[in-house]
Amino acid sequence: MREFTNEAGEAWTASVRERSGPDYKGRYFLWLEPRAEGEGVALPDVRWNSETTARRTLSTLSEVELRRRLRSALGRDTTAMGSLPEAS
C-alpha cells in the first residue's frame, strides 16, 4: 500500500486488489482510493500475476506515476469492483 497526494493535494492510497476466478493471469490489479470519504477506482489494465510482484512494483512507483495513473482511472470512470471483467 502506498499513500500519495494528487495535484489538488488530496491524500490517496494505492493498493493491490485481487479479482476472483480460476485464471491466475492478471488476477491482481491496481486500486486507488481517496483517504477522505469517497469511492475508490480500479485501474484494471494495470495487472500482475502474483501479489508479490504487484506489491514490489507498487513500492517502486513514483508519486508522479501514481498521479498519472489516478488521472487515467478517474478519466475512465471505472469505479467499482463490479466493473472488472470476471476471470475466465
Backbone as ProteinMPNN parsed JSONL, in Angstrom:
{"seq_chain_A": "MREFTNEAGEAWTASVRERSGPDYKGRYFLWLEPRAEGEGVALPDVRWNSETTARRTLSTLSEVELRRRLRSALGRDTTAMGSLPEAS", "coords_chain_A": {"N_chain_A": [[0.842, -1.154, 0.0], [0.515, 2.235, -0.819], [0.761, 5.648, -0.017], [-0.167, 8.77, -1.384], [-0.356, 12.093, -2.832], [-2.731, 13.865, -4.812], [-2.842, 16.229, -7.594], [-4.302, 18.284, -6.488], [-3.653, 18.179, -3.859], [-4.95, 16.354, -2.277], [-5.171, 13.454, -0.264], [-4.445, 10.136, -1.237], [-4.665, 6.549, -1.491], [-2.813, 3.951, -2.823], [-3.237, 0.642, -3.729], [-3.225, -2.961, -3.917], [-5.51, -5.139, -5.367], [-7.421, -8.169, -5.607], [-8.95, -10.012, -8.167], [-11.649, -12.286, -8.489], [-11.827, -15.714, -9.614], [-10.916, -18.53, -11.699], [-8.616, -18.204, -13.252], [-5.261, -17.36, -12.992], [-3.729, -15.472, -14.277], [-3.021, -12.125, -14.471], [-4.524, -11.569, -12.226], [-4.263, -9.818, -10.072], [-4.721, -6.342, -9.479], [-4.43, -2.738, -9.853], [-5.617, -0.559, -7.374], [-7.058, 2.453, -6.459], [-7.717, 4.718, -3.911], [-9.464, 7.32, -2.252], [-8.335, 8.969, 0.715], [-10.019, 10.527, 2.18], [-13.595, 10.623, 2.501], [-15.272, 8.733, 0.026], [-15.494, 6.868, -3.037], [-13.372, 4.265, -4.171], [-11.256, 3.713, -7.087], [-10.743, 1.462, -9.755], [-8.013, 0.344, -11.724], [-8.017, -1.556, -14.095], [-6.358, -2.365, -16.199], [-3.81, -2.301, -15.31], [-2.164, -4.797, -14.278], [-1.12, -7.759, -12.495], [0.461, -10.981, -12.171], [1.082, -12.131, -9.744], [0.783, -11.545, -6.226], [3.057, -10.799, -4.87], [4.731, -9.715, -6.889], [3.086, -7.598, -7.656], [2.981, -5.994, -5.316], [5.692, -5.363, -5.034], [6.153, -3.881, -7.386], [4.36, -1.764, -6.983], [5.549, -0.564, -4.779], [7.715, 0.646, -5.957], [6.806, 2.592, -7.688], [6.759, 6.004, -8.643], [5.575, 9.099, -7.142], [4.699, 10.816, -9.111], [4.07, 9.037, -11.187], [2.016, 7.607, -9.917], [0.107, 9.647, -9.651], [-0.408, 10.12, -12.353], [-1.525, 7.653, -13.091], [-3.801, 7.759, -11.477], [-5.2, 9.957, -12.617], [-5.747, 8.795, -15.082], [-7.389, 6.63, -14.315], [-9.572, 7.989, -13.141], [-10.463, 9.41, -15.323], [-11.471, 7.432, -16.908], [-13.54, 6.538, -15.424], [-13.936, 4.116, -14.015], [-15.317, 2.633, -11.485], [-16.12, 0.638, -9.609], [-15.66, -2.603, -8.094], [-17.282, -4.337, -9.425], [-17.131, -3.497, -12.01], [-15.028, -4.685, -13.146], [-13.839, -7.164, -15.392], [-14.781, -10.564, -15.123], [-12.595, -13.183, -14.233], [-11.691, -15.753, -16.505]], "CA_chain_A": [[0.0, 0.0, 0.0], [1.27, 3.482, -0.914], [-0.005, 6.874, 0.106], [0.336, 9.854, -2.211], [-1.321, 13.175, -2.986], [-2.997, 14.242, -6.2], [-2.449, 17.602, -7.909], [-5.037, 19.195, -5.605], [-3.165, 17.989, -2.502], [-5.781, 15.391, -1.561], [-4.479, 12.197, 0.02], [-4.961, 8.915, -1.849], [-3.934, 5.321, -1.193], [-2.704, 2.989, -3.92], [-3.081, -0.705, -3.197], [-3.427, -4.077, -4.834], [-6.712, -5.945, -5.121], [-7.473, -9.432, -6.346], [-10.259, -10.355, -8.728], [-11.917, -13.713, -8.316], [-11.894, -16.526, -10.816], [-9.936, -19.615, -11.741], [-7.416, -17.832, -14.0], [-4.332, -16.588, -12.178], [-3.057, -14.449, -15.075], [-3.572, -10.799, -14.299], [-5.51, -11.611, -11.146], [-4.083, -8.674, -9.179], [-4.823, -5.09, -10.217], [-4.209, -1.514, -9.1], [-6.808, 0.048, -6.794], [-6.759, 3.774, -5.916], [-8.826, 5.083, -3.03], [-9.209, 8.557, -1.508], [-8.316, 8.796, 2.172], [-11.263, 11.151, 2.637], [-14.745, 9.833, 2.059], [-15.419, 8.592, -1.412], [-15.318, 5.522, -3.558], [-12.123, 4.005, -4.86], [-11.33, 3.421, -8.518], [-9.883, 0.382, -10.234], [-7.336, 0.512, -12.997], [-7.904, -2.984, -14.394], [-5.336, -2.72, -17.181], [-2.544, -2.43, -14.583], [-2.388, -6.1, -13.639], [0.022, -8.609, -12.212], [0.135, -12.395, -11.975], [1.254, -12.537, -8.35], [0.692, -10.453, -5.257], [4.429, -10.38, -4.583], [5.149, -8.819, -7.97], [2.252, -6.395, -7.588], [3.421, -5.156, -4.198], [7.036, -4.873, -5.346], [6.002, -2.834, -8.391], [3.7, -0.639, -6.336], [6.506, 0.114, -3.894], [8.716, 1.366, -6.747], [6.195, 3.651, -8.492], [6.936, 7.358, -8.132], [4.319, 9.832, -6.929], [4.286, 11.338, -10.42], [3.422, 7.928, -11.879], [0.753, 7.331, -9.227], [-0.829, 10.706, -10.047], [-0.781, 9.859, -13.752], [-2.448, 6.509, -13.067], [-5.055, 8.228, -10.891], [-5.905, 10.736, -13.651], [-6.228, 7.836, -16.073], [-8.508, 5.88, -13.733], [-10.72, 8.882, -12.976], [-10.935, 9.757, -16.655], [-12.215, 6.283, -17.442], [-14.701, 6.352, -14.569], [-14.114, 2.724, -13.566], [-15.453, 2.918, -10.065], [-16.442, -0.429, -8.661], [-15.14, -3.941, -8.367], [-18.191, -4.95, -10.369], [-16.818, -3.077, -13.371], [-13.927, -5.506, -13.639], [-14.281, -8.413, -16.021], [-14.535, -11.78, -14.369], [-11.556, -14.051, -14.792], [-12.289, -16.944, -17.119]], "C_chain_A": [[0.903, 1.238, 0.0], [0.328, 4.659, -0.754], [0.663, 7.946, -0.743], [-0.72, 10.938, -2.274], [-1.507, 13.471, -4.465], [-2.592, 15.702, -6.403], [-3.123, 18.625, -7.004], [-4.604, 19.069, -4.149], [-3.991, 17.035, -1.661], [-5.036, 14.068, -1.425], [-5.205, 11.008, -0.6], [-4.091, 7.748, -1.401], [-3.974, 4.422, -2.42], [-2.467, 1.618, -3.303], [-3.335, -1.729, -4.297], [-4.678, -4.824, -4.419], [-6.655, -7.18, -5.999], [-8.872, -9.642, -6.897], [-10.429, -11.866, -8.62], [-11.946, -14.425, -9.665], [-10.783, -17.557, -10.842], [-8.623, -19.251, -12.439], [-6.513, -16.963, -13.139], [-3.694, -15.442, -12.953], [-3.761, -13.111, -14.927], [-4.607, -10.695, -13.199], [-5.442, -10.37, -10.254], [-4.061, -7.386, -9.993], [-4.657, -3.901, -9.273], [-5.538, -0.911, -8.652], [-6.383, 1.361, -6.129], [-7.967, 4.267, -5.135], [-8.5, 6.381, -2.292], [-9.208, 8.285, -0.008], [-9.529, 9.453, 2.801], [-12.415, 10.262, 2.151], [-14.831, 9.822, 0.546], [-15.115, 7.174, -1.827], [-13.987, 5.403, -4.292], [-12.348, 3.711, -6.334], [-10.327, 2.322, -8.868], [-9.217, 0.809, -11.526], [-7.019, -0.907, -13.473], [-6.87, -3.337, -15.457], [-3.937, -2.716, -16.573], [-2.69, -3.678, -13.734], [-1.078, -6.855, -13.457], [-0.447, -10.037, -11.979], [0.277, -12.851, -10.531], [1.188, -11.315, -7.441], [2.079, -9.921, -4.916], [4.931, -9.387, -5.624], [4.377, -7.509, -7.921], [2.737, -5.462, -6.488], [4.82, -4.584, -4.444], [6.962, -3.725, -6.351], [5.383, -1.586, -7.777], [4.675, 0.142, -5.455], [7.536, 0.932, -4.669], [8.136, 2.492, -7.602], [6.423, 5.014, -7.845], [5.578, 8.004, -7.901], [3.804, 10.404, -8.238], [3.546, 10.247, -11.199], [2.083, 7.59, -11.231], [-0.295, 8.388, -9.579], [-1.315, 10.497, -11.476], [-1.781, 8.713, -13.83], [-3.805, 6.91, -12.495], [-5.851, 9.034, -11.912], [-6.497, 9.814, -14.7], [-7.461, 7.089, -15.554], [-9.745, 6.758, -13.595], [-11.304, 9.279, -14.324], [-11.753, 8.65, -17.29], [-13.489, 6.021, -16.668], [-14.977, 4.877, -14.304], [-14.137, 2.764, -12.052], [-15.621, 1.719, -9.148], [-15.805, -1.738, -9.07], [-16.001, -4.627, -9.417], [-17.896, -4.564, -11.812], [-15.669, -3.885, -13.964], [-14.458, -6.768, -14.304], [-13.931, -9.597, -15.139], [-13.429, -12.567, -15.045], [-12.232, -15.278, -15.394], [-11.298, -18.052, -17.238]], "O_chain_A": [[1.908, 1.293, 0.708], [-0.777, 4.659, -1.297], [1.889, 8.028, -0.816], [-1.849, 10.738, -1.826], [-0.579, 13.349, -5.265], [-2.061, 16.336, -5.491], [-2.583, 19.707, -6.776], [-5.129, 19.776, -3.289], [-3.763, 16.915, -0.458], [-4.359, 13.622, -2.352], [-6.427, 10.891, -0.499], [-2.945, 7.926, -0.989], [-5.039, 4.166, -2.982], [-1.593, 1.457, -2.452], [-3.62, -1.386, -5.444], [-4.874, -5.107, -3.237], [-5.936, -7.226, -6.997], [-9.862, -9.471, -6.185], [-9.455, -12.618, -8.656], [-12.074, -13.796, -10.715], [-9.817, -17.457, -10.085], [-7.615, -19.928, -12.234], [-6.953, -15.941, -12.612], [-3.163, -14.517, -12.337], [-4.949, -12.983, -15.221], [-5.475, -9.823, -13.24], [-6.466, -9.924, -9.738], [-3.459, -7.333, -11.065], [-4.735, -4.044, -8.053], [-6.466, -0.77, -9.447], [-5.45, 1.375, -5.326], [-9.095, 4.241, -5.629], [-7.398, 6.536, -1.765], [-9.988, 7.468, 0.481], [-10.02, 8.999, 3.834], [-12.193, 9.264, 1.465], [-14.496, 10.803, -0.119], [-14.552, 6.387, -1.066], [-13.543, 6.342, -4.951], [-13.477, 3.49, -6.774], [-9.217, 2.273, -8.338], [-9.796, 1.549, -12.322], [-5.908, -1.402, -13.285], [-6.532, -4.512, -15.604], [-2.974, -3.087, -17.244], [-3.25, -3.649, -12.638], [-0.088, -6.626, -14.152], [-1.604, -10.275, -11.634], [-0.333, -13.842, -10.13], [1.503, -10.197, -7.851], [2.249, -8.721, -4.696], [5.489, -8.345, -5.28], [4.947, -6.437, -8.122], [2.886, -4.261, -6.715], [5.089, -3.436, -4.093], [7.636, -2.708, -6.182], [5.843, -0.473, -8.032], [4.623, 1.371, -5.399], [8.167, 1.822, -4.099], [8.892, 3.27, -8.184], [6.293, 5.154, -6.629], [4.558, 7.525, -8.396], [2.593, 10.469, -8.451], [2.508, 10.514, -11.803], [1.113, 7.315, -11.936], [-1.462, 8.054, -9.782], [-2.497, 10.677, -11.769], [-2.772, 8.797, -14.556], [-4.842, 6.451, -12.975], [-7.054, 8.819, -12.062], [-7.622, 10.024, -15.155], [-8.451, 6.937, -16.27], [-10.853, 6.317, -13.902], [-12.515, 9.464, -14.446], [-12.628, 8.909, -18.116], [-14.409, 5.372, -17.167], [-16.126, 4.439, -14.363], [-13.097, 2.912, -11.41], [-15.271, 1.815, -7.972], [-15.459, -1.951, -10.232], [-15.494, -5.416, -10.214], [-18.357, -5.231, -12.738], [-15.377, -3.774, -15.154], [-15.42, -7.369, -13.826], [-12.887, -9.609, -14.487], [-13.339, -12.612, -16.272], [-13.221, -15.778, -14.86], [-11.632, -19.129, -17.733]]}, "name": "protein", "num_of_chains": 1, "seq": "MREFTNEAGEAWTASVRERSGPDYKGRYFLWLEPRAEGEGVALPDVRWNSETTARRTLSTLSEVELRRRLRSALGRDTTAMGSLPEAS"}
